[in-house]
Amino acid sequence: MKQVEKNKRLSPGAWVVAPLNARDRLTNEERALSFTVAKQSLSGWGRYKPQECAVYRPERRSELFSLLDSGAPRPFIPRGLGRSYGDAAVNPEGSVIDMTRQNNMIRFDPETGLLECEGGVSLAEILEAFIDRGYFLPVTPGTKFVTVAGAVANDVHGKNHHCDGSFSRFVESMDVWTPARGILTCSDSENSDIFQATVGGAGLTGVILKVRLRLRRVESAYVKVDYQRCNHLDAALETMAASDKNYLYSVAWVDCLASKESLGRSVLMRGNHALASELPSKLSKNPYRLPRRPTLAVPVDFPGFALNRWSIHAFNTLFYATNKDTRAKIVDYDKFFYPLDGILRWNRMYGKKGFIQYQATFPFSERAGLVQMLERLAQAKRASFLVVLKCFGEAGSGMLSYPMPGYTLALDIPNRPGLEEFTRELDRILLDHGGRLYLAKDALTAPETFAAMYPNLDAFREMRRSLDPENVLRSTMSRRLHLDK
């Protein structure tokens, strides 16, 4: 394997890709400034009910180990870039360890695409370092501002789950610090039970230090996309079932306000990585170069009334009307995978009270549950402009991995009076139809509801007790859902 040589500093607050142990060669002056401790108001990406937390940000591995051993007030929880929507990486009763400076890329094998990196490396950093070498992420969620450790701890999925499964399928192995057993190397074949508990385990089995991840070979930074409108839910589901096998990536935008004969009207967006030979001449000269586009930002919180039933109805009508059937459109990966990453702090559009994201999966045999949930969403005055539908493939290997074969629906819901009662209604629909919700998005579910959805929860708790008998690792979410029971 070759050590990653790219060492690039971007604008203030951006990331660094550096060789392993580079920060251990700091000057005395730099070393004195390298450790950060602060009180911060933390929440998930939804900005729902922030809590005051003591945050420690170690710059070097020696500082991290000092914090893990005894330096950080216990209990603590590791935190990456904070893109979980709920309270998974919030902990006011103890401390939070910010892992974002543990972002060294260690080595890379260009023959196999195997990357070894620290857990704090972000998906954005990997793309920046490797896309022009012909490598892309094997699985990516809807944002690239996620750490590798966070991707493992939430076993994230993407638009290709029906083909490739979730993120953990491409993890060869990882090194995990555990309170009771120290640093362990885990994989499908070594400490496999710990691997299965850590994948999707929300950081509650240990701190993920290193990950060995297989990247995907691509010929360009572009995707060849087919767009297709479907005027009701059945048409969308039948089209996906009949032809998703032809696409590596498949997702549908759904109009959650459409009802009756238009219930679930959708725009399907499905594609494959574009070959260099499929690019127009102006792109084929440098197939890995992305087009430049301005970065937008939301500088202030929108007023609470800005996103309402009428404004979202107008958006949905316009989106459906303008996305006409189109075949083989060449789109860069940022536009296809990360459309919202181009708007800094877009979560402020939901106002200072924030929002939650609710993601539900129904087995393929329970289409009636999906219909019932869409009908309830259409009736409610809690409209969302971001509603996406995908088909899942095989279940994940983690004890608390979210995906299972079926339909998955994700939507943003603004924080307004009656939110908790409304999500309880959605939970009941899920339970009645054998579904489950996604831990990385959850902020409100009751512990008994979660337990009914995850049959391996007791096995996870047992493994967690063996790795952390003194409850060193805890979060607001682990307390709320009794995961540390």
N, C-alpha and C positions, 0 to 999 in steps of 0.2 A: 504493500500500500504506500501511497505517496502522501506526505503531509501537505495539508492545504496551505498554500503560500499567499493567497490573496489577503491583503491587510489594508482595509479601506475604511476611512472615517468619513461619514457623511455630515450633514448639517447638525447643529446642536440637538442633543436628545436622540439622535439616530444611533444605529448599532455599529459594532465593530466586529469584523471577522479577523481573528488573530490566531497564531499558532498556540498550541497548548503551553501553559505556564508563562506566556508572555507577560502577564500582569504580575507574576512573581519576581520580575526583574525591574520593579519600579524603583525610582530614586526615593531617598528618605522623605523628601518633601511630598512627592506623589503618594507615598505610602500613608502619610499622616492624613491625607484628604480622601483616602480611598474607601472608607467605611461610613455608611450612612445609616442613621437612626432617626426616625421621625414619627410623629403622631399624624395619622392621615385618616380622612373620612373615606372609607372604602365601601364599595358595592360591587355587584356584577355589572356587566355591560348595560343592563337595563336600567341602572341607576335607581333600583327599587330599594327603598329603606336602607340608606347608607349607615354604616356604623363606625365609630371611632376606634381605630386600631393602632397598636404600636408596631411599626414596620421597620424591619432590619434589612438592609441591602448590602450583602457582602460582595466585595469586588474580586477577591481572590479565593481560591479553594481553601487555603489555610484559615481564612476568616469564616468561611462557611462551616468548616468542621468544628471550629471553636463554638459557633452558634449552636450547631446540632448537639454537641456534647454537653454543653451547660450554659453557654453564653446568652441564649435567647430565653426570655421568660416562657415557661411552659404552662399549658400546652401551646403548640404552634402549628401553623399550616403553611406549606410552601405556596407561593403565588407566582404566576408567570405574567402575562400581559393583560390579565383581567378580562378576558373575553367570554368566560362563562357568564351566562346571563343572570344567574341567581346568586346564592350565598355560599357557593362551594369554596371560595378562596377568601373568606372573611372570617375574622376571629377576634372579637373584642375582649375575650377573656383569656388573655395570654399575649401572643404576638403572631405576626405574619412575617415570613421570610421571603423577601423579594428575590427571585432567582434569575432576573433578567440579565445580570452581569456575569452569570456563569454561562457564557455563550461562546466558548471556544469551539472551533472546528478542528478536530484532531488529525484525522487522516481520511483519505479517499482513494478508492481503487477504481480507476477509470475503466478497467476491463469488466468489472462486475457491477459497478454503480453502487458499491457499498460505502456508505458514509458513516464514520464514527464521529459523534459530536456530543458536547455537553447538553444537558437538558434545557438550558436557558436559550439555546439557539432558536430563533424564530423561523417560521416557514418563509417569511419574506427574505431573511438572510440566505437561506438555502437557494431560493430562486435567483437572487442577485448573484450568488457565487457560481451557480452551476448551469443556468439556462443556456449561457453562451458556450458551454462545454457539451451541450446536447442532452442535458438531464433535466427532468421535471419531477415534481412530487408524485408518488404513487397514488396517494389519496389526499385530497384537500377539502376542508370545509369551506364555508362561504366567506371566510376572511383569511388572509395570509398573516395577520398579526396575532399569531398563536405560537406559543413555544412548542418545541418537540415534546417536552415532558408533559405539557398540558394536553397535547394531542393524544399521547398515550394514556394519560390519567382519565381522559374522557372518551377514549377509543373513538375518535371522531370519524365521521363518514362523509362521503361526498356524492357527487352526481353519478359516480361509477360504482356504487355499492352493488347494483344488480349484477355486475360483472366481476368485481374485484374484492368485495367485502370492505371491511373497515381498516383503519390505520394500522392496527396491531398485526394484521396479516403480513405486513412488510417489515416488521421489527424482527431482526435476527436475534438480538439479545439486548439486555440493558443492565446497568449497574444501579442498584437501589440501596440507599442507606436505610436501615431499619433500627428502631430504638433498642430492640432486644438482641439482635443478631449481627449488628454491624452492616458492613457492605457486602451485598450478595449479587452475584451475576445470575440473571434469570433469563430463560428462554423457553421455547416449547419442549426442549429436551433436558434442560438443567433447571432445577428448582421450578418446575413447570406449574406447581400449585401456587407459588408466590407470583409467578408471571401472570397467571389467570386472575389472581386477586388484584394485582396492581393495574392491569389493563381495565380501564373503566372504573377504577377504585377511588377516583376523586382525591388522590394524594393522601389517603388515609392508611395505607400500608407502609409507606416510606417515602423518602425523597429521591426522585429519579435523578441520578447524577450524570449518567452517560447513556446514549442510545446508539445502536448500530442499525441503520435504516437503509433499505434497498431503494434507490431512486429508479425512475423510469426513463428509458431512452426515448428521445423525440427528435424529429428532424427540423422542427421549427418552434417558434413561440406562439403559434397560431392554432386555432381550432376551426375546422370546417363544420358549420352549423346549419341544420335544417330547422326552420320555424314553421309551426303548423297550428292554426286556430281550431279549437273544438268548441262547439256551441253548447255543450252540456257535459256533465261529469261522466256519464256512461261512454260517450264518444271518446273522451280523453283516456279513460282507463282501458277501453278496448283497443285503441290505437297503440298505447304503450305496451300492452300485452302482446300485440301482434308483431310489433317491429322494434321494440327496445333492443332485441338481440343484435340488431345491426349497428348499434351505437355504443361506444364506450361510456358516453356521458348522456344522461337523460334527466330532465327536470321539467316541471310544469308550473307556471304562474297561474294562480286561481283567483278569480273574482269572487271574494267572499260575500259580496252584497247581492250577487245575482241569485234569483230564486225561481221557484216553480219550474217551467220548462227550460229555463236557462241556468238552473242550479249547477254550480261547479264549472261554468264556462271557463275555458283555459287557453293558454298559449303554451304549446309544447316547444321546448328548446333542447335539441338533441344533436350531438356531434361527436367527432373523432379528431384526434390530433392531425393537423394538416401536414402532409408530406411536402418536402421542399419543392417537388415538381408540381404541386397543386397551387402554389402561390403565384400571384400575379408578378410580372417581371420586376416591378419596383420594390417588391418585398423579397423576392428570391435572391437578390444580391447580398442581403444580410438577413437570413431567415430567423435569426434569434434576436433581432433588434425590435424593441417595442416602440410604437409611435408615442411621441410626446403629447401630453394633454395637460391642461391646467388642473391643479389640485384645488378643489372647492373645500369650503369649510363652513360649519355652522357655528358662528362666534358666540351666540347667546341662546338661551333656552327659548324655544317657541312658546307663545301663550297656550294655555291648556285647550283653548277652543279651536286652535289652528287645524288640528287633525280631527275632523269630525265626519259624520256620516255623509255629509254633502260634498266636502272637499275630496274625500276618498272615493266617493262615487264618481266624481268628475275625473279623478286620476285613473280609476279603473276603466272607465269608458274610453278615455283617450288611449290608454295602453293597449286595450284590446283592439281598438280601431286601427292603430298605427302599426301593429305587429302583424302584417299580412303574411300569408303563406310564402315562404322563401326557401329555396334550396341551395345548399353548398355556399353559404355566405362565409367569407373568411373573416374571422374575428380574433383579435389578440387575446391572450390568456387572461389579462387583467380584466378586460371587459366581460369575458364569458364567466370566469370563476369568481371575480371579486368586484362586482359593479359598485357596491357600497363603500369599498375601501378608498375609492376616489373622492369621497366626501368625508373630510376629517370631522370627528365628533358628531357624526350624523345622529347619534342617540339623543342629542339635545332637541331634535325635532319633536320629541314626545313631551317636552316640557320638563319643569323642574321636579315633578313628582315621578317621572320615569315611566317605565313600562315593564312588562314581563314578556318572555317568549314562551309560548306553549307548543310543545311538539308531541304529537300523538302518533302511535303506530297501531294499525289494525291488521290482524291476519287476513290473507287474501280471501278466506272464506267468510269474512265478516264485512263485506262491502256495505251492508246495511248500516253498520255503525258509522262508517265514514259519511254516508249520506245524512244520517241523523245529526252528526256534528256540524256538517255544513249547513243544514237547515237551521240549526240553533244559532249558528254564527250569523246567518242572514237575517234572522229575526231580531237578534240583539243589537243594541246601539253601541257596539264596541268594535267598530270597523277597523280593519288593518289593510294597509296598502301592500304589505309584504306577506303573502300567503303562498307557500310553495308545497308542491306535491311530488313525491318520488316513490319509486318501487324499490323495496329492499330485497337483497338476495339472501344468502345463508346467514344464520345467526352468528354473532361474534363469539370469540373464544373466552372472553372475560366473564367472571362470575356476575358482574353488573354491567356487562356490555349491553347497550341499548338495542341495536338492530336485531330484527327477526324477520323472516319472510312475510311480506305484507306491504300495505300502503302506509307511507308516513306523511303527515301533514304538519307543517310548522307555520305559526302565525304570531305576530306581535300584537299585544293587547295593552292599550294605555292604562295607566293606574288611575282609575276613577272609582267613586263610591260603588260598593257592591262587587268589586273585583274578586275577592276571595270566594264569595258565594257563587259567582259565575263560574270560576274554575272548578268548584266542587261539582257543578252540573256536568262540566266536561269530563271530570274524573269519573263520574258515575256512568256516563256513556262508554268511556273506555273500559271500565270494569265489566260492564254488562256484555261487552263484545270481545273479551279476552285480550284487550290491548294493553299497552304500557306507554309511559311517558319517559322523557329523556332527562336523566339526572343533571346533565350539564346546563339544561335550560330551566330547571325547576326552581321555584322560589316559594311555593305556597302549599304543596301537597302535604297531606297528613301522613304520619308514619304508617298507620294501618293500611292506607291506600297503596303506598309504595310497596309495602311488604307483600300485598296481594298480587302485585304485578311482577315481582322478581322472585322466582322460585329458588334461586341460589343465594338468597340473602343470608340465611343462617350459615351456610358454608363460608360466605365472605366474612361474617362476624367472627366465626371460629378461627379462620386464618388470621384475621386482624388481631385477635387477642393473643395469638402465639407470637406475632411480630411486635406488638405494642401493648403489653399487658398493663402498663401504667397510664394508658391514654395520653401519651405525649403528643400525638397528632390528633387534633380536633378542629372543627370549624363550626360556624353557625349552622350549616347544613347538616353536619353529622349529628349535632344535638337535636335539631328539629326532626330529623327522620330516624333518630335512634340507631344510627349506623355504628356508633361506638358503644353500643349496649353490651 
